[in-house]
Amino acid sequence: MEHLEIERKFLVKSDAYKKKATSQTRIVQGFLNTDPDRTVRVRIKGNKGFLTVKGASNESGTTRFEWEAEINASEATNLIDLCEAGILEKTRFVVPFGNHVFEVDEFLGENKGLVLAEVELKHEEERFEKPDWLGLEVTGQVQYYNSQLSKKPFKTW
């Protein structure tokens, strides 16, 4: 499935989101390619595998091309073995708030201590309610991209 992904990313300042979460899923992901113009990600989310290609972000960092296909988990596991160093592990919480859904990623391993929230939008100027646990906006700040966290983990900052 291909589409333009429009999202904003924020630091999270408390764990209050956990009480409102409707689900949580463990995610393991790696990158076959971390070129900023075209990242290729392999992800195991629960018991499903996904292959995702993302294009370069626009100037504001909110919008970029995304193509994703579901693959079986054993194929994804084999592809993870081919990925660049720096496999990411995280727990994703799905948190509805207002008319939107926030995905909150609590990172593990070398990125432990980092908690990021993303909200997907229909257009760049779309307004949305901000929950009180949402912190500083980091949209477009490259060091918070998963592809960069795999190379330069949060613990090394």
GULOKE-908405 format. One record per atom (N, C-alpha, C): residue number from 0; residue in one letter; y, z, x. Coordinates in pm, 1 decimal. Layout:
<atoms>
ATOM    k  r        yy        zz        xx
ATOM  NUM  A         Y         Z         X
...
</atoms>
This chain:
<atoms>
ATOM    k  r        yy        zz        xx
ATOM    0  M    -117.2       0.0      84.6
ATOM    0  M       0.0       0.0       0.0
ATOM    0  M     124.1       0.0      89.5
ATOM    1  E     216.1     -89.9      62.3
ATOM    1  E     337.9     -95.4     143.6
ATOM    1  E     459.6     -65.7      57.0
ATOM    2  H     556.7      -1.9     117.1
ATOM    2  H     681.9      26.6      48.7
ATOM    2  H     784.5      76.0     149.3
ATOM    3  L     908.6      88.3     102.8
ATOM    3  L    1009.7     152.7     185.2
ATOM    3  L    1001.2     301.9     157.7
ATOM    4  E     991.7     377.5     263.5
ATOM    4  E     986.0     522.8     250.9
ATOM    4  E    1128.2     574.5     270.4
ATOM    5  I    1177.2     647.2     169.7
ATOM    5  I    1310.0     706.9     177.8
ATOM    5  I    1290.1     857.2     164.7
ATOM    6  E    1317.1     929.3     272.8
ATOM    6  E    1295.0    1072.8     268.5
ATOM    6  E    1396.0    1145.4     354.3
ATOM    7  R    1413.8    1273.8     321.8
ATOM    7  R    1497.4    1361.5     402.4
ATOM    7  R    1412.4    1478.1     447.8
ATOM    8  K    1442.8    1527.5     566.7
ATOM    8  K    1359.8    1628.4     632.5
ATOM    8  K    1445.8    1750.5     665.9
ATOM    9  F    1387.0    1868.6     647.2
ATOM    9  F    1458.1    1994.3     666.3
ATOM    9  F    1370.4    2095.7     738.7
ATOM   10  L    1434.5    2185.3     813.4
ATOM   10  L    1365.3    2303.7     861.6
ATOM   10  L    1346.4    2397.0     742.0
ATOM   11  V    1249.7    2486.3     752.4
ATOM   11  V    1221.6    2581.5     645.5
ATOM   11  V    1250.2    2721.1     699.3
ATOM   12  K    1326.2    2800.2     622.8
ATOM   12  K    1371.4    2929.5     675.9
ATOM   12  K    1298.0    3051.5     621.9
ATOM   13  S    1205.8    3032.6     527.6
ATOM   13  S    1122.4    3145.4     482.2
ATOM   13  S     992.2    3090.2     426.4
ATOM   14  D     896.5    3178.1     401.2
ATOM   14  D     769.2    3130.4     347.1
ATOM   14  D     762.4    3142.1     194.6
ATOM   15  A     877.7    3153.1     129.1
ATOM   15  A     883.6    3163.5     -17.4
ATOM   15  A     822.3    3041.0     -86.1
ATOM   16  Y     817.4    2926.8     -16.8
ATOM   16  Y     759.2    2804.5     -74.2
ATOM   16  Y     611.2    2823.0    -108.6
ATOM   17  K     543.5    2912.5     -36.1
ATOM   17  K     399.0    2930.1     -56.3
ATOM   17  K     366.8    2977.7    -198.2
ATOM   18  K     454.1    3061.1    -254.9
ATOM   18  K     431.6    3113.0    -390.8
ATOM   18  K     443.9    3002.4    -495.2
ATOM   19  K     518.5    2897.8    -466.3
ATOM   19  K     543.5    2789.6    -562.0
ATOM   19  K     452.6    2668.6    -538.6
ATOM   20  A     375.4    2670.6    -430.9
ATOM   20  A     292.2    2554.6    -395.2
ATOM   20  A     182.4    2532.3    -499.2
ATOM   21  T     161.0    2405.7    -534.2
ATOM   21  T      54.7    2370.9    -628.8
ATOM   21  T     -73.5    2332.4    -556.4
ATOM   22  S     -63.2    2303.2    -426.5
ATOM   22  S    -182.8    2274.8    -346.4
ATOM   22  S    -150.6    2293.2    -199.6
ATOM   23  Q    -256.4    2307.6    -121.0
ATOM   23  Q    -241.4    2308.1      24.6
ATOM   23  Q    -362.5    2237.0      83.4
ATOM   24  T    -336.2    2155.1     186.1
ATOM   24  T    -440.0    2072.4     246.0
ATOM   24  T    -425.1    2074.8     397.0
ATOM   25  R    -538.1    2083.4     465.2
ATOM   25  R    -536.6    2074.5     611.7
ATOM   25  R    -529.5    1927.6     651.3
ATOM   26  I    -445.8    1896.3     748.4
ATOM   26  I    -427.9    1760.3     798.1
ATOM   26  I    -447.1    1758.6     948.7
ATOM   27  V    -525.5    1661.9     995.0
ATOM   27  V    -540.2    1634.2    1138.3
ATOM   27  V    -494.3    1490.7    1155.9
ATOM   28  Q    -406.2    1466.8    1251.8
ATOM   28  Q    -359.8    1329.7    1270.6
ATOM   28  Q    -330.7    1300.1    1416.6
ATOM   29  G    -347.1    1173.0    1449.0
ATOM   29  G    -317.9    1124.4    1582.4
ATOM   29  G    -249.2     989.7    1572.1
ATOM   30  F    -202.6     941.8    1685.8
ATOM   30  F    -128.4     816.0    1689.3
ATOM   30  F    -195.1     718.0    1784.2
ATOM   31  L    -226.2     599.2    1731.3
ATOM   31  L    -277.7     490.8    1814.9
ATOM   31  L    -162.4     425.3    1889.7
ATOM   32  N     -40.4     436.8    1832.8
ATOM   32  N      78.4     378.0    1893.7
ATOM   32  N     199.1     461.4    1850.3
ATOM   33  T     282.5     503.8    1946.2
ATOM   33  T     401.2     582.4    1912.5
ATOM   33  T     531.1     507.7    1944.3
ATOM   34  D     525.2     376.6    1957.3
ATOM   34  D     646.2     297.0    1977.4
ATOM   34  D     737.8     319.6    1856.9
ATOM   35  P     866.2     354.1    1879.4
ATOM   35  P     956.0     383.1    1766.2
ATOM   35  P     971.1     265.9    1667.6
ATOM   36  D     948.0     143.9    1713.3
ATOM   36  D     960.2      28.5    1624.3
ATOM   36  D     838.9      10.3    1534.5
ATOM   37  R     723.5      71.4    1572.4
ATOM   37  R     601.3      57.4    1492.4
ATOM   37  R     501.5     164.1    1531.9
ATOM   38  T     501.9     274.3    1460.4
ATOM   38  T     402.8     377.3    1487.9
ATOM   38  T     277.9     348.3    1404.2
ATOM   39  V     162.7     375.3    1463.0
ATOM   39  V      35.3     357.3    1393.9
ATOM   39  V     -34.9     492.8    1396.3
ATOM   40  R     -53.2     548.3    1276.3
ATOM   40  R    -106.0     683.4    1262.8
ATOM   40  R    -244.0     680.3    1197.5
ATOM   41  V    -331.2     768.9    1243.6
ATOM   41  V    -460.7     794.0    1181.5
ATOM   41  V    -455.3     937.0    1130.8
ATOM   42  R    -495.6     956.4    1005.1
ATOM   42  R    -486.2    1090.3     946.8
ATOM   42  R    -613.5    1122.9     870.6
ATOM   43  I    -657.7    1246.5     886.0
ATOM   43  I    -764.2    1300.6     801.4
ATOM   43  I    -698.7    1410.2     718.2
ATOM   44  K    -697.5    1387.6     587.9
ATOM   44  K    -632.5    1478.6     493.8
ATOM   44  K    -740.2    1527.4     398.7
ATOM   45  G    -780.1    1653.5     416.2
ATOM   45  G    -893.3    1703.4     338.4
ATOM   45  G   -1017.8    1628.0     381.9
ATOM   46  N   -1082.3    1556.3     290.1
ATOM   46  N   -1202.2    1478.7     324.6
ATOM   46  N   -1178.5    1328.2     316.5
ATOM   47  K   -1052.3    1286.2     325.8
ATOM   47  K   -1017.8    1143.6     320.5
ATOM   47  K    -948.8    1101.6     449.3
ATOM   48  G    -965.7     974.5     485.0
ATOM   48  G    -899.5     919.9     602.2
ATOM   48  G    -792.9     819.6     561.2
ATOM   49  F    -690.6     804.9     645.1
ATOM   49  F    -581.8     710.6     618.1
ATOM   49  F    -536.5     646.6     748.8
ATOM   50  L    -502.4     520.1     739.8
ATOM   50  L    -440.7     447.1     850.2
ATOM   50  L    -302.4     407.1     801.4
ATOM   51  T    -199.6     441.2     879.3
ATOM   51  T     -61.7     419.0     836.4
ATOM   51  T      16.4     350.8     948.6
ATOM   52  V      96.0     251.0     910.0
ATOM   52  V     188.4     184.8    1002.2
ATOM   52  V     328.4     209.0     949.0
ATOM   53  K     418.4     257.7    1035.8
ATOM   53  K     557.1     280.2     997.1
ATOM   53  K     647.1     199.4    1088.6
ATOM   54  G     749.1     138.4    1029.7
ATOM   54  G     848.1      63.9    1106.4
ATOM   54  G     956.8     156.0    1159.3
ATOM   55  A    1055.6      95.3    1222.8
ATOM   55  A    1168.3     171.7    1276.7
ATOM   55  A    1252.0     226.9    1161.8
ATOM   56  S    1312.1     344.7    1184.7
ATOM   56  S    1400.3     404.6    1085.1
ATOM   56  S    1535.7     334.9    1087.6
ATOM   57  N    1603.6     337.5     972.3
ATOM   57  N    1740.3     285.8     968.4
ATOM   57  N    1832.5     382.9    1042.1
ATOM   58  E    1961.1     350.5    1048.3
ATOM   58  E    2055.6     428.9    1127.8
ATOM   58  E    2061.9     575.7    1086.4
ATOM   59  S    2054.3     603.1     956.3
ATOM   59  S    2063.8     741.6     909.0
ATOM   59  S    1932.5     817.4     925.8
ATOM   60  G    1823.2     743.8     952.1
ATOM   60  G    1692.9     807.5     968.6
ATOM   60  G    1621.1     834.6     838.2
ATOM   61  T    1677.3     790.0     725.3
ATOM   61  T    1616.9     821.7     595.1
ATOM   61  T    1516.2     717.8     547.2
ATOM   62  T    1529.1     592.8     592.6
ATOM   62  T    1451.8     483.8     532.8
ATOM   62  T    1377.7     403.7     638.8
ATOM   63  R    1251.0     371.3     609.0
ATOM   63  R    1175.4     282.3     695.6
ATOM   63  R    1056.2     224.8     618.8
ATOM   64  F    1007.8     111.5     669.2
ATOM   64  F     891.1      46.1     611.9
ATOM   64  F     767.9     132.4     636.7
ATOM   65  E     680.0     139.7     536.0
ATOM   65  E     553.3     212.1     553.3
ATOM   65  E     441.5     135.9     483.1
ATOM   66  W     330.6     120.9     554.2
ATOM   66  W     207.8      61.9     497.8
ATOM   66  W      96.4     161.5     522.6
ATOM   67  E      16.3     187.8     417.9
ATOM   67  E     -92.9     284.4     433.3
ATOM   67  E    -215.7     236.2     358.4
ATOM   68  A    -331.5     259.4     417.7
ATOM   68  A    -458.6     226.4     354.5
ATOM   68  A    -554.2     343.6     371.8
ATOM   69  E    -630.7     371.7     266.0
ATOM   69  E    -732.4     476.0     276.9
ATOM   69  E    -854.3     418.3     347.5
ATOM   70  I    -908.7     496.3     440.1
ATOM   70  I   -1033.3     460.3     509.6
ATOM   70  I   -1126.6     579.9     495.6
ATOM   71  N   -1256.4     561.8     522.8
ATOM   71  N   -1342.8     679.1     506.1
ATOM   71  N   -1321.8     776.4     622.4
ATOM   72  A   -1354.5     902.0     596.2
ATOM   72  A   -1325.2    1009.3     692.7
ATOM   72  A   -1397.6     989.5     825.3
ATOM   73  S   -1520.0     932.5     823.0
ATOM   73  S   -1590.5     914.0     950.9
ATOM   73  S   -1522.7     805.4    1035.0
ATOM   74  E   -1471.1     699.7     969.7
ATOM   74  E   -1393.4     599.4    1044.2
ATOM   74  E   -1268.3     662.9    1103.8
ATOM   75  A   -1200.5     745.5    1024.4
ATOM   75  A   -1078.9     811.8    1072.8
ATOM   75  A   -1110.8     902.6    1191.6
ATOM   76  T   -1222.4     975.3    1184.2
ATOM   76  T   -1263.2    1062.1    1295.3
ATOM   76  T   -1286.5     980.0    1421.6
ATOM   77  N   -1352.9     865.5    1408.6
ATOM   77  N   -1375.5     778.2    1524.3
ATOM   77  N   -1244.5     725.7    1580.7
ATOM   78  L   -1150.5     690.3    1493.4
ATOM   78  L   -1020.4     640.6    1540.0
ATOM   78  L    -938.3     751.0    1606.5
ATOM   79  I    -949.6     873.5    1557.1
ATOM   79  I    -877.1     985.8    1619.5
ATOM   79  I    -918.9     998.0    1766.3
ATOM   80  D   -1047.0     971.6    1793.7
ATOM   80  D   -1094.9     978.1    1932.2
ATOM   80  D   -1026.9     875.4    2022.8
ATOM   81  L    -972.1     767.1    1964.0
ATOM   81  L    -903.3     662.7    2040.5
ATOM   81  L    -752.5     686.8    2051.7
ATOM   82  C    -702.9     788.9    1983.4
ATOM   82  C    -557.9     811.2    1977.8
ATOM   82  C    -502.4     859.6    2110.5
ATOM   83  E    -370.5     843.9    2122.4
ATOM   83  E    -297.7     896.8    2236.6
ATOM   83  E    -316.0    1048.9    2239.1
ATOM   84  A    -291.8    1110.0    2352.2
ATOM   84  A    -301.8    1255.8    2364.5
ATOM   84  A    -204.9    1322.1    2267.9
ATOM   85  G    -239.3    1440.7    2221.7
ATOM   85  G    -148.9    1515.8    2134.3
ATOM   85  G    -184.7    1505.9    1987.5
ATOM   86  I    -306.7    1541.0    1952.2
ATOM   86  I    -349.0    1539.9    1812.0
ATOM   86  I    -277.5    1653.8    1739.1
ATOM   87  L    -219.1    1623.8    1622.9
ATOM   87  L    -147.3    1724.0    1544.5
ATOM   87  L    -238.0    1783.6    1438.9
ATOM   88  E    -219.9    1912.5    1415.0
ATOM   88  E    -289.1    1980.4    1306.1
ATOM   88  E    -184.1    2058.9    1228.8
ATOM   89  K    -197.5    2053.7    1095.9
ATOM   89  K    -100.7    2123.6    1012.6
ATOM   89  K    -161.0    2150.5     875.4
ATOM   90  T     -98.7    2242.3     804.7
ATOM   90  T    -132.5    2266.1     665.2
ATOM   90  T     -15.2    2215.9     582.9
ATOM   91  R     -44.4    2130.8     483.7
ATOM   91  R      60.4    2075.3     397.3
ATOM   91  R      55.6    2145.4     262.1
ATOM   92  F     170.1    2196.4     221.9
ATOM   92  F     187.5    2259.4      91.8
ATOM   92  F     268.4    2164.0       3.0
ATOM   93  V     223.2    2139.7    -117.9
ATOM   93  V     295.7    2056.5    -213.6
ATOM   93  V     370.4    2151.3    -306.7
ATOM   94  V     505.2    2136.1    -308.7
ATOM   94  V     589.0    2232.2    -380.1
ATOM   94  V     686.2    2159.4    -473.9
ATOM   95  P     656.4    2156.7    -604.6
ATOM   95  P     751.6    2097.5    -699.6
ATOM   95  P     876.5    2185.4    -708.8
ATOM   96  F     993.2    2121.8    -715.0
ATOM   96  F    1118.0    2195.9    -733.1
ATOM   96  F    1216.9    2103.7    -801.3
ATOM   97  G    1270.3    2146.3    -914.5
ATOM   97  G    1359.7    2059.9    -991.2
ATOM   97  G    1285.0    1933.9   -1030.9
ATOM   98  N    1347.5    1818.4   -1009.1
ATOM   98  N    1285.6    1690.0   -1043.6
ATOM   98  N    1213.9    1625.8    -925.8
ATOM   99  H    1195.3    1699.0    -818.5
ATOM   99  H    1135.4    1643.1    -697.8
ATOM   99  H    1016.3    1726.9    -651.1
ATOM  100  V     943.9    1670.0    -556.3
ATOM  100  V     832.2    1740.7    -494.9
ATOM  100  V     858.4    1746.1    -344.8
ATOM  101  F     854.5    1865.4    -289.7
ATOM  101  F     869.3    1884.4    -145.7
ATOM  101  F     730.5    1896.9     -84.7
ATOM  102  E     712.3    1834.1      31.3
ATOM  102  E     591.3    1852.7     110.0
ATOM  102  E     631.5    1937.2     229.7
ATOM  103  V     571.8    2055.8     239.3
ATOM  103  V     605.5    2149.5     346.7
ATOM  103  V     489.4    2152.1     445.0
ATOM  104  D     517.3    2117.5     569.4
ATOM  104  D     415.5    2114.5     673.8
ATOM  104  D     431.6    2233.9     766.4
ATOM  105  E     326.4    2316.4     771.1
ATOM  105  E     320.4    2431.2     861.0
ATOM  105  E     232.0    2388.6     978.0
ATOM  106  F     293.6    2367.1    1093.1
ATOM  106  F     222.4    2313.3    1208.1
ATOM  106  F     137.7    2419.6    1277.5
ATOM  107  L      29.8    2375.3    1339.1
ATOM  107  L     -63.4    2461.8    1410.6
ATOM  107  L     -67.0    2419.4    1557.8
ATOM  108  G    -147.1    2487.3    1638.3
ATOM  108  G    -165.1    2447.8    1777.8
ATOM  108  G     -36.1    2456.2    1857.1
ATOM  109  E      -9.0    2350.9    1934.5
ATOM  109  E     109.1    2347.6    2023.1
ATOM  109  E     241.5    2340.7    1946.5
ATOM  110  N     235.1    2313.8    1816.2
ATOM  110  N     356.5    2308.1    1733.6
ATOM  110  N     366.6    2428.5    1639.9
ATOM  111  K     281.6    2528.9    1662.8
ATOM  111  K     282.6    2649.4    1578.0
ATOM  111  K     421.5    2711.4    1580.7
ATOM  112  G     467.2    2754.4    1464.6
ATOM  112  G     601.2    2811.7    1453.5
ATOM  112  G     699.6    2714.0    1391.0
ATOM  113  L     664.8    2586.6    1389.1
ATOM  113  L     750.1    2485.4    1328.0
ATOM  113  L     704.2    2462.7    1184.3
ATOM  114  V     798.7    2472.7    1090.8
ATOM  114  V     770.4    2445.5     950.4
ATOM  114  V     878.5    2349.3     901.5
ATOM  115  L     835.3    2232.3     854.0
ATOM  115  L     927.1    2128.0     808.2
ATOM  115  L     898.4    2093.5     662.9
ATOM  116  A    1004.1    2061.9     588.6
ATOM  116  A     990.4    2016.6     450.0
ATOM  116  A    1049.2    1876.5     438.3
ATOM  117  E     980.5    1791.7     362.4
ATOM  117  E    1030.4    1656.9     335.2
ATOM  117  E    1037.9    1638.0     184.9
ATOM  118  V    1138.6    1563.1     143.2
ATOM  118  V    1149.2    1523.8       2.6
ATOM  118  V    1166.4    1372.8      -0.4
ATOM  119  E    1084.5    1306.1     -80.9
ATOM  119  E    1091.7    1161.2     -92.3
ATOM  119  E    1187.3    1126.5    -206.2
ATOM  120  L    1270.8    1026.3    -181.3
ATOM  120  L    1375.0     987.9    -277.1
ATOM  120  L    1358.5     842.7    -320.1
ATOM  121  K    1420.8     808.8    -432.7
ATOM  121  K    1416.9     670.1    -482.2
ATOM  121  K    1523.0     584.2    -413.5
ATOM  122  H    1634.6     647.1    -374.1
ATOM  122  H    1739.3     578.0    -297.7
ATOM  122  H    1810.4     680.5    -210.0
ATOM  123  E    1879.3     631.9    -107.6
ATOM  123  E    1936.0     721.0      -6.3
ATOM  123  E    2036.6     822.6     -59.7
ATOM  124  E    2111.4     786.1    -162.6
ATOM  124  E    2215.1     876.8    -214.3
ATOM  124  E    2164.7     964.4    -329.1
ATOM  125  E    2036.1     957.4    -359.9
ATOM  125  E    1982.4    1035.8    -471.5
ATOM  125  E    2006.5    1184.7    -449.2
ATOM  126  R    2055.1    1251.7    -553.4
ATOM  126  R    2078.8    1395.0    -546.8
ATOM  126  R    1949.4    1469.7    -580.8
ATOM  127  F    1935.3    1586.9    -522.7
ATOM  127  F    1819.3    1670.4    -552.4
ATOM  127  F    1857.6    1816.6    -534.8
ATOM  128  E    1788.3    1902.9    -608.8
ATOM  128  E    1810.8    2046.7    -597.7
ATOM  128  E    1745.3    2097.5    -470.5
ATOM  129  K    1816.4    2187.1    -401.4
ATOM  129  K    1762.6    2243.6    -277.7
ATOM  129  K    1715.8    2386.8    -302.4
ATOM  130  P    1587.4    2412.3    -281.0
ATOM  130  P    1539.0    2549.7    -295.2
ATOM  130  P    1600.2    2639.7    -187.6
ATOM  131  D    1604.5    2771.1    -214.0
ATOM  131  D    1671.6    2861.7    -119.0
ATOM  131  D    1595.5    2878.6      11.9
ATOM  132  W    1469.4    2834.9      18.8
ATOM  132  W    1394.1    2844.0     144.1
ATOM  132  W    1419.1    2724.7     236.5
ATOM  133  L    1494.5    2626.8     186.6
ATOM  133  L    1525.0    2507.7     266.6
ATOM  133  L    1635.9    2540.2     365.7
ATOM  134  G    1613.9    2503.8     492.0
ATOM  134  G    1712.2    2532.3     596.2
ATOM  134  G    1788.7    2407.9     638.7
ATOM  135  L    1822.0    2402.6     765.1
ATOM  135  L    1901.6    2296.6     826.4
ATOM  135  L    1836.3    2159.8     809.8
ATOM  136  E    1914.4    2059.7     773.0
ATOM  136  E    1861.7    1923.8     762.5
ATOM  136  E    1843.2    1863.5     901.7
ATOM  137  V    1727.1    1800.6     924.5
ATOM  137  V    1696.3    1739.0    1054.3
ATOM  137  V    1656.8    1591.2    1037.5
ATOM  138  T    1692.1    1532.5     922.0
ATOM  138  T    1664.8    1390.7     898.2
ATOM  138  T    1720.1    1307.8    1013.8
ATOM  139  G    1637.6    1217.5    1065.9
ATOM  139  G    1683.2    1126.9    1171.7
ATOM  139  G    1682.0    1186.9    1310.9
ATOM  140  Q    1651.5    1315.5    1324.3
ATOM  140  Q    1643.2    1377.4    1457.1
ATOM  140  Q    1502.6    1352.1    1511.5
ATOM  141  V    1495.7    1263.3    1609.1
ATOM  141  V    1369.7    1207.2    1656.6
ATOM  141  V    1270.4    1313.3    1702.4
ATOM  142  Q    1317.3    1423.2    1760.5
ATOM  142  Q    1224.0    1524.2    1812.2
ATOM  142  Q    1138.9    1586.7    1701.2
ATOM  143  Y    1181.3    1571.7    1574.3
ATOM  143  Y    1105.3    1626.3    1461.3
ATOM  143  Y    1007.7    1524.8    1401.1
ATOM  144  Y    1007.1    1401.6    1449.6
ATOM  144  Y     908.8    1303.7    1402.3
ATOM  144  Y     770.9    1346.7    1451.4
ATOM  145  N     671.2    1332.6    1366.6
ATOM  145  N     535.2    1370.6    1406.6
ATOM  145  N     491.7    1297.8    1533.0
ATOM  146  S     529.4    1170.7    1545.4
ATOM  146  S     490.1    1093.3    1664.3
ATOM  146  S     546.7    1155.5    1791.5
ATOM  147  Q     664.2    1216.5    1782.9
ATOM  147  Q     724.4    1281.1    1899.4
ATOM  147  Q     669.2    1421.9    1920.9
ATOM  148  L     637.8    1491.6    1811.3
ATOM  148  L     577.4    1625.0    1823.6
ATOM  148  L     441.4    1617.3    1891.2
ATOM  149  S     374.5    1501.8    1877.8
ATOM  149  S     244.4    1485.9    1943.8
ATOM  149  S     260.4    1473.0    2095.3
ATOM  150  K     376.2    1422.5    2140.3
ATOM  150  K     402.0    1405.0    2284.7
ATOM  150  K     474.9    1523.7    2345.5
ATOM  151  K     569.9    1577.7    2269.3
ATOM  151  K     654.2    1687.2    2318.0
ATOM  151  K     652.1    1798.7    2212.6
ATOM  152  P     546.4    1880.3    2216.5
ATOM  152  P     528.6    1982.3    2113.6
ATOM  152  P     642.1    2085.2    2107.3
ATOM  153  F     657.9    2141.3    1990.0
ATOM  153  F     760.5    2240.2    1960.5
ATOM  153  F     759.8    2355.6    2061.1
ATOM  154  K     642.0    2400.9    2102.8
ATOM  154  K     631.9    2514.9    2197.2
ATOM  154  K     695.3    2484.7    2332.5
ATOM  155  T     717.9    2355.8    2364.5
ATOM  155  T     775.2    2320.4    2495.7
ATOM  155  T     927.7    2306.7    2491.2
ATOM  156  W     988.3    2321.4    2374.2
ATOM  156  W    1134.2    2302.8    2363.2
ATOM  156  W    1209.6    2415.7    2428.1
</atoms>
